[in-house]
Amino acid sequence: MVSSRYPVVTKLAFDAWLHAAWPELVRTSNQPVWCWDMAALTRPEISFVNIAAARGIDLSALGKACGKINRVVFLLEPIPSVLKDLRDRDKVEGWAATLLWQSLQGVPLIVKEDSGFWRYVGTHCLLPFVIWREIQAFSSIEANKMQRARQYLDATLYSETVATRMYLRACIANRAGDLRIAYEADRATDLWRSHILRVRVSHYPHIAAALVRLWSELGRKGKKNRTAVIRELAKRINNHTLSQIEATASSEEAYEFVKRLVNEHSQNSREHTDQLLLK
């Protein structure tokens, strides 16, 4: 349905809802997922923002995409073949990110720049998925748990809020030339959050794709220290001058850039096992 306005959840409405609904959210998260009655959960009050959009705003694709994501998590729809199962929740998030990104392609940028819109997406469209994805944060009634859960919904930090980090993840993959990059790495929560989304790497999609590729190769070769390797790489990349990274114009050049940094680190620290991987 095309409209000249879009839904938002204000910060005030979100805070009031979270405090009131927190016990209910905790009770839900402590039940088996097939017992969750998400329709019965309260949601924050919605407001609307009017804009002068030439073609109007159509959020029907968003509703369909989020419905599919939630149904897969609830096992009400077959698990996509690219996932095989739901045990790797970060991989599921990466797959879901591509659906979310695709559903918002016709939505004006001014809408996607509004944190109130992302609070709406998280609490009205993706709440079951957010709870499932960050189940530990919703597991007990303590105030510190609520504060931890808040960051996954309130759109204050786009690298932490589930809906925004999903969108950014798919944006990076798309700019790198292949949406599959968003979900091809296994057990990659730390890779995406700590070493891509929170740092300068997020601005260089081919570098991010190279890190994903390296992470996967380290995993296939049974390297147990891949987190340490990527952490060191991310530091070195963030310390490089902008021009050196900007000069990386393609996926293969980006991967060569990353390999060179790994080799330099291997030589400096005498960690020859990492260098052997890249021969």
N, C-alpha and C positions, 0 to 999 in steps of 0.2 A: 504494500500500500504506500503510495507516494504522498509525502506530506511536506509542508514548509516549516516544520518544527521537528525537534528531536528530543528524546527523553534524557534526563539527567537525574542523578541523586546528589543533592547538595551535601556538603561536609557535615552540616548540622543534622540533616536527616539521617545520614549514615551513622554518625556517632550515637544518636538516640536509638536507632535500630539495633546497633551492635550490642550496646549495654542491655537492652531489653531482651534481645533474642539469644544472647550468649548461652544461657543454660540449655535452651532448646537445641542450639547448634551442637553443643557438647554431647547431649543425650543422643542426638542423631548419629554423630560420628562414632559413638561407642557401640552401635548396633551393626550387624552384618549389612553390607551395602544393599542387598536385595530387600532389606526391611525398611530402608529409608523411605519416609513419606514426605518427599520434598514439596509436594503440592500443599501440604498442611503447614509448612513453615511460613512464618511471617516474612515479609520483605520490606525494605525501607520505602518511604514515600517517594513517589516520582514527581518531578517537576518537568516543565517543557521549555525549551528555548526556541524562539522563532528566528529564522534566518532568511535572507533573500537568496535562495538557491535557484538558479535558472531551471534546473531539471527536477527540483524537489529532492526529498530524501526518502529512499526506499530501504527499509531495514528488514524486509521479508527474508532475504538471503541469510542475514545474521541469525534470525530465529531458526531457520532450517539447519544451519550449520551447528549452532549450539545444541539444538535438539538432538542431532545425530551424535555429537560428542558425549552428551549426557546418557543417551541410550546405550552407547557402546560401554561406558563405564558401569552401567546398571545391568549389563549383559542382556539387554532387550533387543540388541541388534548384533549381527555377526561381527566378530573382531576383524578389522581389516587385515589382509594378508601381509602387509608390510610390517605388522606388529607381531603376529603369531600368537601372542598372549598379552596380558596386562601387567605382568610382573615388573617390567621396567617402566616405572611411572614417568620418568623423564622422556623416554622414547615415545610414550603415549602423548605426553605434552607436546613434543615436537610434531607429531602427526596432527594433533588437534590444532596446533598453531597454523598449519597450512590451510585448514578449513576456515578458521577464523579470518585469516588474512584475505583469502579469496572472497569471503562473504562481504567484506568491507571495501572492495575495490571501487564501487560506484558511489561511495559515501564521501561527501566533501571533506577536505582536509580540516576545515574549521571545526567540524564535529569531532574528528579523531584527535584534535589537539586539546579537547576539553576533558579535564580529569573527571568532571561530573558524569560525562558519557561513559567513561570506563568504569566508574563505580556502578553505573546502571548495568553495564555488561556483566560485571562480576557478581552482582547480587541478584539480578533478575534473569539473566540468561545462562550463566555458567556456575551458579552457586553449588550445585551437586558436584561438578567437576573440581572446583576449587577445594571443597572439603575433602574429596577423595585424594586429590593430588597432595595436599598439605595436611594429611590426616593427623600427624603428630601435634600440629599447632592447635587443633580443635579437640584434643583428647581429654582435657581436664579443665575444671572450672576456675583454676587459679588466674589471678589478674595478669600475671606475666605471660600466660598462654594467650590470653585475649589480645594483649599488645602485640604478640608475635603474629597472631592470626590477622590482626588489623592490617598489617603491611601487605598482606596478600590480596586485599580487597579495596583499600582506600585510595589507590592511584596517586599516592604521594611520591613514591619512588617507582618510576616506570620499569626499572630493572628488577624490582621485587614483586610488584603486583602481578598476579598470575595472568590476567587478561592482557595487560600491556606488554609484559615480557614475552608472551606468546606471539603477539603481533610483531614486535621488534625482531624476534627470532626468525619468523617467516620472511620479514622484510629483508633481513641480511641474506637469507638463503636465496631469495629471489634476485637480489642485486648481484649475488655471486653466480647466478645463471642456472640454479637448479634447486627447486623447492625441497627435494629429497635431503638436502644438506641439513634441514631442520630436524630430521629424525633418523638419519643414518647411523649416528654414533650410539653405542650402547652405554648405559649407566653414566650418562654425561651431565648430570646435574651440576657438578662442580665446574666442569669445563665451560658450560654455557653461562652460568651465573657469575662465577668468580673471574673467569679468564676471557670472557667475550663481552657479555652485556654490561658489566660494571666498569669496564675499562675502555681505553682508546681503541682497542681492537674492533669494537662494535661499529666504528666509523669506516672500517676497511673490510668490506665483505669478502674479498678474495683471501685476505689474511685469515679471517675467521674460518673460511672454508678449508684453508690449509691446516689450521689447527684441528678441525674436525677430522680431516683425512688422516693426520698424524695420530690423533687419539685412537682412531679405529685400527690403524696399522699396528700401533703398540699393543692394543688389545688382542689382535689376531696372533701376534707373535708371543703372547703370554708375558709381556713386560709388566711386572707388578708395580714398577715405580713410575707409571705413566703420569700420575697426578703431579709428582715432583718435576718431571720433565716439562710438562705443560706449564706449570707454575713458573719455572725458570724462564721458559720461552716468553711467556706473557710479560714478565718483568723486562726482559731484554728488548722486546718489541716496543713496549711503552717508553723505554729509554732512548729509542732510536729517533733520529730527527724526522720531522714530517716529510721532508723531501725524499728520504730514502724509502719510506713506505709508499708515498704517492707514485714513485717510479714503478711500482709493481702494478702492471696493467692487466695481467691475465691470471687465471687459476694456476697454470703451470709455473709462471714466474713467481707467484706468491709461494707456491710450495718449495721452489728452489731457494727462495729467501728464507723460509722457515728452516729448511734442511741446513742451510749454511750456518744459521744461528745455533742449531743443535750441534753441528760439527765443531764450531768454535768453542761451545761450552764443553763438549767432550774432550777436546784437546787441552783446554785450560784446566779442567778438573780431573783429567785422566780417566773419565768414565767411558771406556772404550765400548761397553755394551750398547750404549745409545748410538754410537757412531756406526757400529756394525749393522744396526737396523737399517740404516739409510744407504748402504752400499748397493 
